[in-house]
Amino acid sequence: MYGVVLHFDSETERVITTLWKGLRDHGISSYAYEIENRKPHLTLADYSDLNESEYKEIFDCYYKSIPKIYLSYNMLGTFMNSGALFLSPNPTKKLIDFHSDYHNHFKKYHDFSNLIYHPEKWIPHCTIANRLNNQKLVEALQFSTERLEHIKTEVHEIALIKIIDKNNKRMIETVMSKALV
């Protein structure tokens, strides 16, 4: 499984990883620790399969110079019947256009992509906790609401990641990445 993700600046990453640690330490959710090397991110696309070398060539050509994206997070949310809690950025035109442009340029991979990440279906979000029962979802929401304030972040990288099994552990491996300038 592959994902194309946006990674945040170090301060935003610290805020979210501190929240993940608190949720784990309070017995609410260990979502962030279920897969090694998980970093806070915003997923642009999710693929069941990919030819890495072919994708890398297209990726390198398309992303020669990428302007930075600035996001603002003011909302916690959940998907209905999902047990997920997430931070949702204000959906700026720049973010929506960046996402649409990505999918237009990489449409040859459409058959392998998860439809929920396609333009006009995508809900930009950074997962805080997942697979929670109703009681834990309420606890996670209350815990997060009490500890988070408005977040302004700079997206500093776009990356292709994949989930691998190594030594009986699930891990995230970065296949390639490009800094935003």
N, C-alpha and C positions, 0 to 999 in steps of 0.2 A: 504494500500500500504506500502511495506517495501523496505528499501534500505540498502545495505551493503556499508559502506563508510570508507574512510581514512580521519582522521582529522590531521591538521597541527600543528606545534609549535605555540606558542603564538605570536611571532613577525609576522609570515606570516598571521595569523588570523587577527592581528591588521591592517596590510597593506590592506588586502582585505576588511575588514569591513569598514575601512576608505574610500575606493573607493566606496563601496556600499552606504555609507552615502552621499558622494559627488554627486553621480549619482541621488540619491533621492532629495537632497537639490537643485540641479540644474534642477529639473523637467524632467530628462531624463528617469529614470527607478526606480521603487519602488520594483523590483523583490525580493530583499533580505528581504523585510518587508511584503510580501504577506502571509507568513507562519511564525508564531512565533517560536522562538528558532532555526532559520536557522543559521548554521555555515558554513564557507567555507569548502569544502570537495571535494574529488575525489570519484565518485561512481564506485564500482566494480561490483555490481549487483543490479537489481531492480525486486521486486516480487509483483505480484498481491495478493498473499495469502501465508501464512506460518503457520505451527504449531510451535508456539513460544517455547514451552517446549522441543519438539523434536529437533528443530534447536539449542537451547541453549546447549543441551547435546553434540551434534556433534561439535558445535563451541568451547565449553570449552575443549573438548578432542583435537581438531585439533590445537588450538592456545594456547598451554601451554607456549611456549616461542617463541616470534616472533622477529626476528632481525629488527632493525630500517631500514627505507628506506629513502634515501636522494634524493630529487628531485630538479631540476633546471627548472625555468620557464623563457622562452625567447620569447614566442609567444602569441599574441592575435589572436583569430580566430572566425569564425562563421560557422554554418552548413547552407548549401544552403536552401533558402526559409524557414528559421526557426525563424528569428528575434532574435536569440540568439548570445550573445557575451561571449567568454570564454577565460580563460588562459589555455594554453596547456603545460604540462611538456615535457621535452625531454624524449622520450620513452626509458628508460634504459632497459637493459636485465633483471635486478633485478625486475623492476616494471612489465614488461610484464610476466615474469615467476611467480611472486607473483599472478598476476591476473589469469593466466592460471591454476596455482595450486589450487587457490580458486575454480574455476569453475569445475575442475576435482574432487575435494574432495566433493563438494556440488552438484554434478550432479543429485541427487535424486530430487532436486527442479527445475530442468530444465523446466518442463512443466508450471511452474508458473512465469518464468523469462522473462524479456524483452530482445528480441534478440539483440538489439543494444549494450548490454553490454557483449555479448558472445565473447570469444576469436576469433580473426581474424576479428571481426566486431567492436570491442571496440575502440573508440578514447578517450584516457584519457583527461579529461578536468575538470576545475573548473568554473562553470557558474558565470559570472559577471552580466549579464542582460539577460532578456528573453522576448519573445512576443513583440518585438519592431517593429514598422513600419520602412520602409527604412530610413526615415529622422532621426528617433531616434537612429537607429543602427549606422548611420554615426556619430551622435553626441556622442554616447556612446564610439565608437572606438576612436574618437579624444580626448575626455575627458580622457579616460583611458591611451591612448598612452602618453599624456602629463604628467601624474602623476605617471606612473609605471616605474620602472627600473627592471633590472634583479633580479629575486627572487630565492634565494636558501632556501629550506625548509627541515625540518625534519618531516616525518610523525610520529606522536607520538601515534596514536591510530587507531584501527579498531573497528567499531561499527555497530550494527544492529539498525536501526532507523525505526520508522513508523510514518506516517502522521495520525493524529487523529483529530476529530472535538470535541471541548470542549467549552462550553458556546458560541456557534455560531462562533467560531474562529477555523481556521485550525492551528494545532501546530505540531511540530516535537517532538517526544518523543524518548529518547534513551532506547531501550529494554535491550541491553547488550553491553559491550565494553571491550576491552582488550588493555592494554598498550603495545607498542612495546619496546623492551629492547636493 
